[in-house]
């Protein structure tokens, strides 16, 4: 069976509304994506790190419960697990404060098996952090050489805006490795001081990779691909939004689910997807994203996942 392998951080998300804590759930951008895919019955593995404390132990148990193989998660006995405080505004969008108490960043793991057609998802600061860059790049290069499809979610937060110049070489390497790049106008505003999808694709993306998805909150999805192909996908209005924290992460999950559901191969990805393949994958992405906005959890609910299970 094809595998989905993620590489990224683990955190405990503490979610506030009107300055009062409402929920505490395991999180992390790639982590959220993988939990949803694990719930849908896919074969999922995660490369990450956590502390050997109550939070870290909770996260590992949660992974196992939701079908994620944690064998490549490094557990550091002298570290405290990371926390993220998410403050929801009147639109239920979040502002974040992050707390990380690792004595130093490090990443020590055995490569999971990667086969032709497996999908690797990566992104956020974890994918550009200079301290662990050699290990991250080494695995991504290894996965690509073994025929994996690489999905890069830029997810570059404004808290790192002062590091853009220093991190640009790593960002460009990621763009070159990736088969598909997804980012938000907010990400590109921070990174490139530009929020126009056509301009971003033309000047920053297309030289490195041809498949580009740009999201912009509740505005339509913008797609750009080979041979000048472009398309816009409207987002259905949702009056029951509880939290948008996992919306982008689960757009990724749904898109990856769609690729696997439709049997999209590495060769097809290289040659270019058909319009119907794009339509199907993005339709799945929008369904996942809409579902996760209905609760304070960071992943699709179990009933939704049960109805989609491939196995």
Buried (B, 14 or more C-beta within 10 A) or exposed (E): EBBBBBBBBBBBBBBBBEEEEBBBBBBBBBBBBBBBBBBBBBBBBBBBBBBBBEBBBBBBEBBEEBBBBBEBBBBBEEBBBBBBBBBBEEEBBBEBEBEBEBEEEEBEBEEBEBEEBBBBBBBBBBBBBEEBBEBBBEBBEEBBEBBBBBBBBBBBBEEBEEBBEEBEEBBBBBBEBBBBBBBBBBBBBBBBEEBEBEEBBEEBBBEBBBBBBBBBEBEEBBBBBEEEBEBEBEBEEBEEBBBBBBBBBBBBBBBBBBBBBBEBBBEBBEEBBEEEBBBBBBEBBBBBBBBBBBBBBBBBBEEBBEEBEEE
